[in-house]
Amino acid sequence: MQQSINKVMKHFVYKTTHVNGKYYIGRHSTRDINDGYIGSGRWPRSIKDKTTVSREILEFATNEEHLKELEQQYLHEHFGKQNCMNMNCDAVGFSTENNPMKKTEISEKFAGDNHWTRKNPDKVLRGESHWMNKNPEAKQKFLKTSPALDGRNSKIATQRGRNVFQTNNPSIWRSEQGIHHWQNGNAPNADGKLNKKLVAEGTHNFLGPELNNRRVAEGTHNFVGSASNLKRLSEGRHPSQQKKTCEHCGKIISVGMYTRWHGNNCKLKP
């Protein structure tokens, strides 16, 4: 018997993640939680093969106003990070039901032959007519000062200690209020359930040298079985091959060892 769908409207903030690690944060209101919605932003809409992405519900909201507040918090936490594909750090857009483009009488005004690009083809900027191609200097200036370029504003705010996720980090204050989505036994490793699962499967990294030796013999250990590692080793680009000299003790060590035990952490640092 097919399970019936709960018809009560649900509001939640979601995270759509591609197999390559890139992701998108958004909000959604729906009566069917399994409707397959992955986002209406430019990045999720550009993905042709939808099987390469998955959607994860980050947190439910009580109403649309609460939903917008939650999305804003998550965007401030993630915007500017390397794999975050959101182009705006503000909660913009309409809820699904209130989106005017969902109304037929409105959408028809902008669709097909009624679209302004069809009515005014001479005003459409493309190719050599685009202002970026007409004025290369203006293009370079725009790219250098674009506020969303590589999350530049977010990085600068972080360096200055004024980023929202530093001054008003939702994870911190929600934890203090006891309403964080990983509290109350909802954390992935609550009561050690994740550790127990990995131990039962024989894949926990704390199982000792026997596991490592077996994985090395099978060629599945991440130190020997990764094509990426082997390629980087052959090209001399593996982190273990990158050497650095400690300015305090004079030892020549790998970059990883330098970061952990030398430099500012060196015992001989004055």
N, C-alpha and C positions, 0 to 999 in steps of 0.2 A: 504494500500500500504506500503510495507516494505521500510524503509528509506535506501537510498544508502549509502555506506561507502565512506568516503573521502579518496581518494587514495594518498594524500600527506603524506609523511613520517612525523611522529610526534615523538618528543623526550621529555621524561619527567623522573623525579625522582619520585619513588613511595614508598609507605609504605605498606607492607603486614602485617596484624594484625590477630593474632589467637584469638579465643574467650576467651582464658585464659590470654590475655593481652600481651603476647610476640609478638614481631614484628621484621621485617626485612626491611632494607633500600636498594634500588637498583635503577638501571637505565634501561630504555627500549626504543628502537626505533621500531616503528611499523606503518603500514598504517591503521591498524584496532585498534582503541583505546579500543574496547571491545573484544580483543582477549583472555581474560582470563589469561594472563600471570601473575604469582605471584612471579617469581624469579627462578634463577638457582643455588642459593647457597645451601650449604649442608642442612641447616635447612628447607627452603621451600620445597626442594625435598624430605625431610624425612616425610612430612605430607601426610598421606594416604587419609584421608578424606578432600578433598579440600573444602567441604561446610563449614568447620569450620574456614576458613580464608576469609578475604576480602581485596581488594586492594584499596588504596587511592592515588590519584595523588597529590603529594606535590607541584610540580612546573614544568612548561614546559620550554624547552630550545630551542634556535634558531637553533643549529647545534650540531654535535657530540662532538666537542671540548668544547662547552659551557656546554653540558650535563655532561661531565666528571668532569668539574669544580664544577658544582652544586652538583653532587653526593659526591664529596670530602668534600664539605662544610657541607652537612648534616651528613656524616659519622663522621666527627670530632665533630659534635654537639651531636651525639647520642651514638657513640661507648663507651662502658664501663658502660652504664646505665644498671640497673638491668634487664629490660625486653628486651633489645636489643640483638638480636641473630646473628648479624653480627660478623664474626670471624676475620675480618680485618678492620682496620680503613682507609685503602687506597682504592681509586677507581681502582680496578683491573678488568681484564677480557676484552673480546672483545665485540664490538657491534654485534648485531645479524647478520648483513649482512657480517661482516668481520671475524666472528668466523671461523677459519679454519676447525673445526669439523663439520661445516655445509656442507662442500664440500665432496661429496661422495667418491672421490678418496683418500682423506686423512682419513676420518673416517673409511673406510674399512681396512686400515692398522692396526688399533688398535682395531677393533671389532671382536667378536666371537673367532674363533681359532687363529686369528692373534694377540690377546692380549698377552702382555708379560707374564701375569700370567699363561696363558695356555701353552705357549712355555717353560716357566721356572718354573714349579710348585714347584721345590725344593727351589726356592728363595723367595717364598711367605711366609711372616712372619705371622704366626697365632698360636693361642694357646700357647703351651709351647715353641714354636720356636721363639716367638716374643721377641725382645730384652728387653722389659719391664718386661716380666716374667722371663727371664734369669738373669737379673740384677736388683733386686728390689731397690738397692741403687741408681742406675742411674735413675730409674723411679721416685723415690722421689725427686731427685735433679732436674729432668726435670719439674716435676709438680710445684715445689717451685719457679722455675725461669722462667717458661713459660710466655712470655710477654703478651699473651692474656688471661691469667688465671684470670677470674672474672674481666676483664678490669683493672687489677692491674696497668699497666703503665699509663692508663688514670687517675686513682684515684690519683696516686702519683703526676702526672703532675698538677692535679687540686689543690692538697694541696700546691704545690710549686708556684702556680699562673702562670704556664707556659702552661697550656692546651690550645689547639688551640681555643676551644670555649670560652675561657676567653680572649685571646690576639687578636683573629681575629674572633669573633663570627659573623657568617653570618647574624643572625637575627638583630644584632645591626647595622652593616654597611649597610645592605640592606635597613633597615628602614631609616637610615640617607640619603641614596641616593634616597629614595622614590620608591624603586622597590620591597619591601617586599610583599609576596603573600597575606598578610592580609590587605594591605593598599588599598586605592582607593575604599573604600566601600565593600571590599571583606571579612572583618572580620566576624566571626559567629554572633556577636552581633552588627554589624554596624547599626546605627540609632535605636538601641534597638530592632531589629527584633526578636532576640531570646527571650528577656524578654517578648515582646508582645505575642509571640507564647505560652510561658509557662503560662502567665497570662490567655490567652484565653482558654487554656486547663485546667486551675484550678490547676496546679501543681507547680506554682512558690513558692519558699520558702519565698517570701516577702508578701504572701497573709494573713499572720497573724495566730492567734491561731485557728481560725475556721478550717483551712485546716489541721493543726496538729491534732486537736481533732478528725476530721473525719477520718484521716488516722490511728490514734491510735485505734479508735472504729472498723475500718475495718480490723485491724491487718496488714496493709500494710506500716506502718511507719517504717523507717529504724532502729529506736530504739527498736521496739518491734516485728516487723514481720520478721526479718532476722534470718534464721536458724543458720547462723554463729555466730551472736551476742548471741543468746540464748545458743548455745553450749559453747562459750567462758565464758559466765556468769556462767554456771553450773560448769565449770571446774576451775573457778577462774582466767581465763586468760584475761578477758576483760580489756582494758586500764583504764576504770573507777575504776577497782578494784586494780590496781597497785598503791601503795602509795610510796611517797617519802618525806623526811624531808628537809625543806629549811634550809640551813646552816646559813642564815642570821636572819630569824625571828623565826625559830624553829617550824613552823607550819607543820603538817603532811597532805599532800594533794595528789590528784591524779597526775600521771605523766604529764597528759595534762595541768592541772592547774599549776604545777611546771614550765613547759616549758614556759607558757604564762605569769605568774604573779610573779614567784619567781626565785631563782637562780640569774642569772645576771640581771634579771628584777625586783628583789625584791626592794621595797621602802626603806627597812632598810639596804640595802647593803651600806657599808661604802664608 
